[in-house]
Amino acid sequence: MNAADVMNTPIVAATTKASAREIALYMLLGGFSGVPILEKDGKLAGIVTEMDLLHTIREGKSLEDTTVDEI
């Protein structure tokens, strides 16, 4: 049995060039607490969590102007 056999929703992922705002919207609209981040070749680069976004805001950075690779 593969994961695809039991999954019923598509995986949401973003690239390292996505804005922090985009990630926040994915989380808000999808009910996620984290979003996987993929490199150009599709390999996992990391995961951005709600806490990562809160730290970004606390540092005074704009979610619109901050890319994932800056988090």
C-alpha positions as CSV (number, residue, x, y, z in Angstrom):
1,M,0.0,0.0,0.0
2,N,1.3,3.5,-0.9
3,A,0.4,6.8,0.7
4,A,-1.5,7.7,-2.5
5,D,-3.8,4.8,-1.8
6,V,-5.2,6.4,1.3
7,M,-4.8,10.1,0.5
8,N,-7.9,12.0,-0.5
9,T,-6.6,15.5,-0.8
10,P,-3.8,16.9,-3.0
11,I,-0.5,17.9,-1.4
12,V,0.0,21.6,-1.1
13,A,3.6,22.7,-1.5
14,A,5.5,25.9,-2.4
15,T,8.8,26.8,-3.8
16,T,11.6,28.7,-2.1
17,K,10.7,31.8,-4.1
18,A,7.1,32.0,-2.8
19,S,6.3,34.9,-0.6
20,A,5.5,34.4,3.1
21,R,2.1,35.9,2.4
22,E,1.4,33.1,-0.1
23,I,2.4,30.5,2.5
24,A,0.1,32.2,5.1
25,L,-2.8,32.1,2.7
26,Y,-2.2,28.4,1.9
27,M,-2.2,27.7,5.7
28,L,-5.3,29.8,6.3
29,L,-7.4,28.5,3.4
30,G,-6.3,24.9,3.7
31,G,-6.3,24.6,7.5
32,F,-2.6,23.7,7.6
33,S,-0.1,24.5,10.3
34,G,2.9,24.0,7.9
35,V,3.7,23.9,4.2
36,P,6.4,21.8,2.6
37,I,8.9,23.8,0.5
38,L,10.4,22.3,-2.6
39,E,13.6,23.1,-4.5
40,K,13.4,23.5,-8.3
41,D,14.2,19.8,-8.8
42,G,11.3,18.8,-6.6
43,K,13.3,17.8,-3.5
44,L,12.2,18.9,-0.1
45,A,14.0,22.0,1.1
46,G,12.1,22.3,4.4
47,I,8.8,23.2,6.0
48,V,7.5,26.6,6.8
49,T,5.3,26.6,9.9
50,E,3.0,29.0,11.6
51,M,5.7,29.8,14.1
52,D,8.1,30.7,11.3
53,L,5.6,33.2,10.0
54,L,5.0,34.6,13.5
55,H,8.8,35.1,13.9
56,T,9.0,36.8,10.6
57,I,6.2,39.3,11.6
58,R,7.9,39.8,15.0
59,E,11.1,40.7,13.3
60,G,9.2,43.5,11.5
61,K,9.4,41.9,8.1
62,S,6.6,42.3,5.5
63,L,5.0,39.0,4.6
64,E,4.5,40.3,1.0
65,D,8.1,41.2,0.6
66,T,9.7,38.3,2.4
67,T,10.4,35.1,0.4
68,V,10.5,31.6,1.8
69,D,14.3,31.4,1.4
70,E,14.6,34.5,3.7
71,I,12.6,32.8,6.5
